[in-house]
Amino acid sequence: MGTFAMISGHQHSKDLSFAEMMSLKSSSRDRQVDAVYAADPQMLEMAAARAKAALRGNSASIARPQRFSALSN
């Protein structure tokens, strides 16, 4: 049984009917929307700023782990 099936409590995804897949997709989307509404507004603003920076290509404003070779300099 795959991760998808274990999380959703349903049979393996390739065994689901189209209606069952659409129902799972809808309930997943609803959970995501509920999570956004329940989130701290300040955290949402920070996440939005990081996403905007990534879309603009402004990598300087995104904290990323450094390569090990850069740490030795």
N, CA and C of each residue as an Amber inpcrd file, in Angstrom:
protein
   219
   0.8490000  -1.1790000   0.0000000   0.0000000   0.0000000   0.0000000
   0.8890000   1.2340000   0.0000000   0.6820000   2.1660000  -0.9340000
   1.5220000   3.3450000  -1.0600000   1.1830000   4.4270000  -0.0540000
   2.0120000   5.4670000  -0.0320000   1.8160000   6.5800000   0.8970000
   0.4780000   7.2530000   0.6570000   0.1190000   7.4470000  -0.6020000
  -1.1500000   8.0970000  -0.9320000  -2.3110000   7.3350000  -0.3120000
  -2.2860000   6.0330000  -0.4500000  -3.3700000   5.2090000   0.0790000
  -3.3730000   5.2280000   1.5990000  -2.1970000   5.2450000   2.2070000
  -2.1340000   5.2430000   3.6620000  -2.6400000   6.5630000   4.2300000
  -2.3290000   7.6690000   3.5700000  -2.7580000   8.9750000   4.0550000
  -4.2570000   9.1460000   3.8880000  -4.7750000   8.8080000   2.7430000
  -6.1830000   9.0520000   2.4630000  -7.1000000   7.9920000   3.0470000
  -6.5550000   6.8470000   3.3990000  -7.3880000   5.7750000   3.9320000
  -8.1590000   5.0370000   2.8500000  -7.7980000   5.2730000   1.6070000
  -8.4690000   4.6270000   0.4810000  -7.5210000   3.6320000  -0.1760000
  -8.0660000   2.9090000  -1.1350000  -7.2590000   1.9430000  -1.8720000
  -6.2100000   2.6680000  -2.7170000  -5.3200000   1.9200000  -3.3030000
  -4.2420000   2.4810000  -4.1110000  -4.8240000   3.3750000  -5.1950000
  -4.1420000   4.4830000  -5.5060000  -4.6710000   5.4980000  -6.4140000
  -5.0440000   4.9560000  -7.7900000  -4.3050000   3.9680000  -8.3120000
  -4.6400000   3.4730000  -9.6500000  -5.8950000   2.6080000  -9.6310000
  -6.3650000   2.2150000  -8.4380000  -7.5850000   1.4230000  -8.3330000
  -8.8220000   2.2810000  -8.0830000  -8.6370000   3.5920000  -7.9240000
  -9.7620000   4.4800000  -7.6430000 -10.5060000   4.8410000  -8.9240000
 -11.7940000   5.0600000  -8.7940000 -12.5700000   5.5440000  -9.9340000
 -12.2890000   7.0340000 -10.1110000 -12.6870000   7.5640000 -11.2450000
 -12.4920000   8.9860000 -11.5080000 -13.2090000   9.8230000 -10.4550000
 -14.4210000   9.4500000 -10.1070000 -15.1970000  10.1960000  -9.1130000
 -14.5030000  10.1840000  -7.7530000 -13.9150000   9.0340000  -7.3830000
 -13.2010000   8.9470000  -6.1060000 -11.9470000   9.8260000  -6.1200000
 -11.2310000   9.8270000  -7.2480000 -10.0440000  10.6750000  -7.3540000
 -10.4180000  12.1500000  -7.2510000 -11.5090000  12.5390000  -7.9120000
 -11.9320000  13.9340000  -7.8620000 -12.3920000  14.3170000  -6.4570000
 -13.0250000  13.3930000  -5.7670000 -13.4480000  13.6460000  -4.3930000
 -12.2400000  13.8320000  -3.4780000 -11.2270000  12.9800000  -3.6400000
 -10.0040000  13.1140000  -2.8460000  -9.2980000  14.4330000  -3.1480000
  -9.2730000  14.8000000  -4.4160000  -8.6380000  16.0560000  -4.8100000
  -9.3700000  17.2370000  -4.1840000 -10.6800000  17.1940000  -4.2000000
 -11.4800000  18.2680000  -3.6240000 -11.2790000  18.3770000  -2.1160000
 -11.2710000  17.2390000  -1.4270000 -11.0940000  17.2800000   0.0290000
  -9.6760000  17.7320000   0.3860000  -8.7030000  17.3650000  -0.4270000
  -7.3310000  17.8200000  -0.1980000  -7.2380000  19.3300000  -0.3680000
  -7.8640000  19.8420000  -1.4100000  -7.8780000  21.2900000  -1.6430000
  -8.5620000  22.0040000  -0.4850000  -9.6750000  21.4580000   0.0040000
 -10.3810000  22.0530000   1.1430000  -9.4930000  22.1020000   2.3820000
  -8.7230000  21.0300000   2.6260000  -7.8060000  21.0140000   3.7780000
  -6.7220000  22.0740000   3.6230000  -6.2290000  22.2560000   2.4010000
  -5.2030000  23.2730000   2.1650000  -5.7570000  24.6740000   2.3980000
  -6.9570000  24.9350000   1.9190000  -7.5830000  26.2430000   2.1200000
  -7.8290000  26.4840000   3.6050000  -8.3180000  25.4770000   4.3110000
  -8.5370000  25.6030000   5.7590000  -7.2310000  25.9150000   6.4790000
  -6.1430000  25.2860000   6.0520000  -4.8380000  25.5240000   6.6770000
  -4.3840000  26.9620000   6.4570000  -4.6350000  27.5080000   5.2780000
  -4.2620000  28.8990000   5.0040000  -5.0740000  29.8380000   5.8800000
  -6.3710000  29.6000000   5.9900000  -7.2050000  30.4590000   6.8310000
  -6.8190000  30.3630000   8.3030000  -6.3280000  29.2200000   8.7390000
  -5.9540000  29.0300000  10.1380000  -4.5430000  29.5440000  10.4390000
  -3.7690000  29.8300000   9.4130000  -2.3730000  30.2360000   9.6030000
  -2.2730000  31.6560000  10.1410000  -1.1530000  31.9260000  10.7830000
  -0.8430000  33.2540000  11.3030000  -0.6320000  34.2110000  10.1250000
  -1.3300000  35.3600000  10.0890000  -1.1930000  36.2930000   8.9640000
   0.2510000  36.7360000   8.7120000   1.0280000  36.9180000   9.7740000
   2.4190000  37.3280000   9.6000000   3.2230000  36.2310000   8.8900000
   2.9590000  34.9810000   9.2370000   3.6560000  33.8750000   8.5760000
   3.2580000  33.7880000   7.1030000   1.9920000  34.0590000   6.8090000
   1.5460000  34.0530000   5.4120000   2.2420000  35.1540000   4.6170000
   2.3920000  36.3370000   5.2310000   3.0840000  37.4420000   4.5590000
   4.5350000  37.0840000   4.2720000   5.1920000  36.4450000   5.2350000
   6.5860000  36.0380000   5.0350000   6.6920000  35.0060000   3.9120000
   5.7750000  34.0510000   3.8890000   5.7800000  33.0340000   2.8350000
   5.5140000  33.6680000   1.4760000   4.5900000  34.6300000   1.4370000
   4.2830000  35.3130000   0.1810000   5.4940000  36.0930000  -0.3210000
   6.2090000  36.7410000   0.5860000   7.4010000  37.4990000   0.1920000
   8.4660000  36.5720000  -0.3830000   8.6500000  35.4000000   0.2250000
   9.6320000  34.4410000  -0.2960000   9.2110000  33.9270000  -1.6730000
   7.9240000  33.6530000  -1.8390000   7.4370000  33.1590000  -3.1330000
   7.6070000  34.2220000  -4.2140000   7.2860000  35.4780000  -3.8800000
   7.4430000  36.5630000  -4.8490000   8.9030000  36.7420000  -5.2340000
   9.7930000  36.6610000  -4.2510000  11.2220000  36.7960000  -4.5410000
  11.6920000  35.6730000  -5.4570000  11.2150000  34.4760000  -5.2210000
  11.6020000  33.3410000  -6.0620000  11.0850000  33.5170000  -7.4840000
   9.8650000  34.0090000  -7.6280000   9.2970000  34.2080000  -8.9580000
  10.0050000  35.3250000  -9.7140000  10.4730000  36.3280000  -8.9800000
  11.2040000  37.4320000  -9.6110000  12.6480000  37.0500000  -9.9120000
  13.1100000  35.9620000  -9.3290000  14.4890000  35.5520000  -9.5310000
  15.4450000  36.2400000  -8.5830000  14.9220000  36.8600000  -7.5360000
  15.7440000  37.5620000  -6.5560000  16.2220000  36.5630000  -5.5100000
  17.2430000  35.8080000  -5.8500000  17.7010000  34.7400000  -4.9660000
  18.4340000  35.2700000  -3.7430000  18.8580000  36.5310000  -3.7570000
  19.5770000  37.0880000  -2.6110000  18.6760000  37.1930000  -1.3850000
  17.3710000  37.3310000  -1.5950000  16.4650000  37.4910000  -0.4610000
  15.9550000  36.1560000   0.0770000  16.3860000  35.0460000  -0.5430000
  15.9350000  33.7280000  -0.1110000  17.0930000  33.0330000   0.5940000
  16.8870000  32.6840000   1.8500000  17.9330000  31.9850000   2.5940000
  18.0420000  30.5560000   2.0770000  19.2280000  30.2030000   1.6150000
  19.4660000  28.8520000   1.1070000  20.7000000  28.2850000   1.7890000
  20.7310000  26.9880000   1.9920000  21.9370000  26.3930000   2.5700000
  23.1150000  26.5410000   1.6130000  24.2850000  26.7550000   2.1870000
  25.4800000  26.8900000   1.3640000  26.0680000  25.5210000   1.0810000
  26.8310000  25.4460000   0.0050000  27.5310000  24.2070000  -0.3150000
  28.6850000  24.0260000   0.6640000  29.0500000  22.7870000   0.9060000
  30.1580000  22.5130000   1.8100000  31.4440000  23.1770000   1.3280000
  31.6590000  23.2320000   0.0160000  32.8810000  23.8370000  -0.5130000
  32.9400000  25.3270000  -0.1950000  31.7890000  26.0000000  -0.1580000
  31.7500000  27.4250000   0.1690000  32.0300000  27.6610000   1.6470000
  31.7130000  26.7060000   2.4900000  31.9290000  26.8570000   3.9220000
  33.4030000  26.7860000   4.2870000  34.2230000  26.1400000   3.4700000
  35.6400000  25.9830000   3.7920000  36.4560000  27.2260000   3.4620000
  35.8800000  28.1670000   2.7210000  36.6060000  29.3990000   2.3460000
  36.6780000  30.3820000   3.4740000
